[in-house]
Amino acid sequence: MTEQQQRKPDGSSPWKAVGLVSAIGIDLTVCTLAGFWFGSWLDRLWNGSGIGIAVGVLTGLAIGIVGIIVIIKKIVGDPNE
């Protein structure tokens, strides 16, 4: 079998997998850090209770997870679209 025959018809490759994993990691990291920054800002407004950071980080994680789902659906190809 030649290399072209061994390739999957959907065009998947190791580089596509590396890109997907990188995009997921970057997305989750950026959203969580943005949530932390926003939470720190809230904490300064609320006199340092610590709840602002918790709210910010959890919100950032939730937004990051939604972003990951969108990325995976675009890469895999959602049949519902």
Order of alpha helices (4+ residues) and beta strands (2+ residues): alpha-alpha-alpha
